Amino acid sequence: MQAYVGIDVHRRRSQIAVMDGGGRMAVNRNVPNGRETLVDVIGDLPVGTPVAFEAAFGWGWLLELLQDHGFEPHLAHPLQCRAIAAARLKNDKVDAETLAHLLRADLLPEAWIAPPHVRQQRTILRHRAQLVRLRTLLRNRIHAVLADHGFDRMGAARNCWSAQGREWLNGLPLPAASRTVVADLLETIDALQQVIDRLDTTLTQMAKADPRVKALTVLPGIGQLTALIILAEVGDVSRFGSARKLASWAGLAPTVRGSDRTVRYGHISKQGDPWLRWIMCEAAHVAKRSPDYIDFYARVAHRRGKKIAIIAVARKLLTRAYHVLREAEEAARDTAQPRYSS
């Protein structure tokens, strides 16, 4: 008989519920996370058994385990599992049973499981972005120390991080403790910069090998790094039926509340991929000065403000990126098809 498995995953332990085709619970156990413990519970189930689990912290190891043993993984969308969130009685045992029941009834709201190469690309790009954010935090800390002593204006040097700026920093009459703080922060920044430069070399080679990057960089505000992040976060663009759906998935679409003939549009939902939304807003800050968007940005900024205008440009830019990727996908498909001459 067909079995359905629901797993409520946590950091150290997981609740595993096994339900048969008739809706009866066969197993509902709490076990420590690990390959051996999970195989002891579900290892005897036939190959192809569907298994549902939520996109919780650290679910990658579970996906690899299920795929290695021939199971059919289903990643549940945590925000759309209303049957779990709205339950009156909510614990791990009930959550795992609910996942198995939703899977059996074909009512499970699923999230897309990115293939391994896309997940690895996301990992390295997000790693670089986090290192850059850390570098910015350290630089801001140096500016705070300088401002505390009245040295917030640099004079001839454009920034503290160029050769001229470093000379200006070294010549400042700072107290001993503040000098130590600045020196330690600069040393950490230099170490981070070496890692960032190494990652940039790897990402540059990755960009040259992907023709879609070249197609995306034609758009204003999108460089090689931005294009790589878009490709990694979007993954397979064909899973989106339209540019509107992609914008909604990125959290750049406005919320809609409608009743009878009254429809009200609100602010963006922000319920989507935060990395894609962030990089599109970063690209919009550059694209707003291009001939394609300067007039549009000015009109929206005049009516709604600069922040909303940036969001509007980001959504338009993502729409164009969607069509560029679909065209690149169709061109690659046509190239791959063999042509026969009569």
C-alpha positions, 0 to 999 in steps of 0.5 A: 500500500502507498505510504506518505511521510511527513517530517517536522524538521528541527535543528537537533531532532525531527518528528517523523509521521508515516501515514498509509493510503487510507489515512491511518498513522503507522508511525509517529516518532521523534528521533535525533537528526542523522542518517542512521536514525531516519533510515531506521524509521523510513528505510523499509519504505519502497523507493519513490515514497513521497516525503514532505518537510518544511523549508526550515533551518538546515534542511539540505542534509535531509534532501540529500538523504531522501534523494540518495535512498530513492524517496520523492522529496516535497518541500512544503512552503512554510508561509502557505501551510495554513493547516499547520499555522492555524491549528488549535493543537500544535506540536511536533507530532501534530505538525508531522501528521498534518504534513503527511495528510496534506501530501496524501490529499494532494493539498501540500503547498510546495516550494521549488527545490533548486538543483544542486548546482543552483544551490551551490551558486547561491551559496557562493554569491550570498557568501560574498554579499555577506562578506561585503556587508561585514566590510561595510560595517567595519568601515562604518565603525572607522567613520564613527571613531573618526567622527568622535574626534572631529575627523569626519571630513577627509580633505583632499582624499576621496575615501579612507580606503584608497592609498591617499586615504590610508596616508591621511588616516595614518597621519591623524593625531588619534589617542592610543586606544582609538588608534588601536581600534582603527588599526585592528579594523583596517587589518580585518578589512584587508583580510576580508578584501583578500577573500572578496577578491578571490571570490570575484575571480571565481565569479568572473570566470563563472560569468564568462561561461554563462551566455545568459550573463551577457544577455542580462548585462545589456540592461541598465544597472545590471553588471556581471555580479548582479546578473549572476545573483539574478540567475542563481536566485531565479533558477529555472525561469520557465517555472514562472508563467509571466513576469508578474508572477516573478515579481510577486515571487520576489516580493516586488508586487503590491499587495491587493485587497479586493471586495466586490468591485472595490480593489485597493493596492498597498505596499509591496508584500516583501514575502518572497526571495529577499536576495532577489529583491535586494539586488534588483533594488541595488540595480534600480539605484543605478538604472534610475539615471539611465535614459530608459528609466530617468523620466519614469523614475522622476514621475513616480518620485514626484507623485509617490516619493523616491523610495516607491520610485526605486521599487517601481524601477526595480519591478520594471527592471525585473520584468525586462530581465524575465523576458531576456531570460525567456528569450535566451532560454528559447534560443538555447533550446533552438540551438540544441535541436538538431536540424536536418537538411533535405 
